[in-house]
Amino acid sequence: MFLHSLWKDNKSLIKYLSVAVVGTSTAWLYYQINRTRENFENSLDISVLQNLDHYISREETLEEEIIEIYPNFEYKKNGLLQWFLNHLKFAYARRLLAVTKDSDQYFRTKAVNSLAHMHYLNNWHFALIANMIDPRTAVALARTPNADRRLFLDPPFRYHNYNKDQLINAMRDFLISIFEKSQHKCMGYFLSKVFVYEHDSGHIVDNDSSALELSNFIQTEKEVLPMCLESLLHHCSVEQYSTDIADLNGLPLLMEIYKRYPDNVNVIVKLCQILSYMSYNKNLLEPFCKSGWIGVLSSWTNHEDIRISVPAAKALANLDDDNAAQYPSNLYILHPINRTKRPQDVDVIFVHGLLGGVFFTWRQRNENQTEMGVINKRKKLDTERKTTRKYLQDIKDKILTDEYEIVCSDLPLNANMDCTGPFTRPGDKLNFDNDLTDDGSYTYCWPKDWLAQDCKNIRVIGINYNTSLSMWAPLCPSVKKKLTLNERSDLMARKLIDCDIGKRPIVWITHSMGGLIAKNILCKAFHSNDSALRNICLQTKAVVFYSTPHYGSKMANLNQAVSLVLWPSVEVQELRENSPQLKSIHEDFLRVVQQIPMKVLTFVETKSTVVTAMKFNVLLVEPKSGNPGIGEYFEIPQDHLGICKPQNKFSFMYQKLLHLLREVKEKEDINARE
């Protein structure tokens, strides 16, 4: 009765008090939630990032604990608990993003690794985070293995509504602007020959009927755009022009070409090479990021074609501010392609020979590979190529007990007194289920695919350079002449310094003319007063020669009449048998080895090579020229092409090289502990 009277007399007052209490409570709760969020974002201990990341990722564990504490709580997937969990995850992601900008590289790296694997965020959270990520963090994420692709910005839509003719005209205008900026004669020549129409046939360089006739055959998008990319690739290969594409805002145009041809390997190869050339300038990081190329490059690092995966990894490494090494146009990082937790112990440098290339010299050998062409092409897989796993399976069927040993393939026919094995592999050392960590497929680059698995914590670098047999080959106007051996060695040495070569032990792996270049670099470095250059020689622990003509080759001995017709290139002229220059370099190299102890391992061919362009067989490097007179020397029953291409992992040439690398690493580990 009393309560009823009180309610009747003070109805309005009680209503106001109730509203005030509810409002105050709501405001207090909102205030506490915001304070908690702010404290969490601003006071998170960086040292527990990894543990917190693991805890938040176990969403079901958190739910189970809440239900255990509150057994009567009915969990609803779209209820308050789910909202709280999502809010906590996003707040944690934002905090990680803030830590990625920390001045300490250790904390930045730790935060990037945690952020890269936050796969449990919602798509709209990823969209927000992607727009908040700065370019430096984006590259760091791109170089982190298995980073979530949703963390990268999608490419902008700028040319998506262009039809075929509009896109070709846009590319034509862009190339014209590049020519007007650079005055690169090769670009002008290309424009005058391809983009010639009856109403403007006098544009750019010249006006002749052949240009007009050629343009009549090139009218489709699929024909024009790849040629334009080839022209841009050549333009970027000249260092002084490498930033022109970004300066003239051409990255979005290249992105549109990629969107239209995402499955065209030839187009992607050219695009990737262009981007790798441009990446040498770190100032282009922001344009790369804004145009969406960082995410694309990250996906390309896992491409099955090494002509795409290797340049993509190189581009990201160049753009990474936390990576001190810079890889110029002639150098490629073959391993590791991602960031690693610990620094590499040894640098392994591969140098190919005349007419070779980093993307095909170091392939696995085809069983019937006997011909040498002037132009090497990437062949499709066939049943003749025996993989390592198939080789192991064949052996497994024949081995009955552990008392058996596997005899390596490619065994030498002859060797010197200093040689050692291993020539066999004991059966009890094999585990047929776990001995191979790869899928056993054919490899187009065994240094990248095999050494990375069999020898841990090494950095593998491939040097690439252009050579030719004749001076009739066209030269870019920006390149006045072909480089001599001395000039090429000086250029490569400076580029090796740019990627931090000389700061850790070095092992050189060379084929043919590549061995001459490596020896010349070591000799020049030994006599140099430049400490950075001299360290290249001082840090060299081993040199491996695959059929290097230390005293020249008979193949390069051309009489005067033939020379007038073929007009041999500088490279061929310098390879003549008994060349005084080669003899001087080798004698100097022998003196260097006496002063700077290093292991020397030599493999020399014994089979003739079929030169398809000239239709005859020739032993390109004879044992007399291929024997350096120092170290271990083996004559292998292979030709000049197959001498650097192991048939599988059980090839003697590969096992011997692997044994040498492990010896160098073990010795360095002992020295480090002492």
Disulfide bonds with the S-S distance in Angstrom:
none
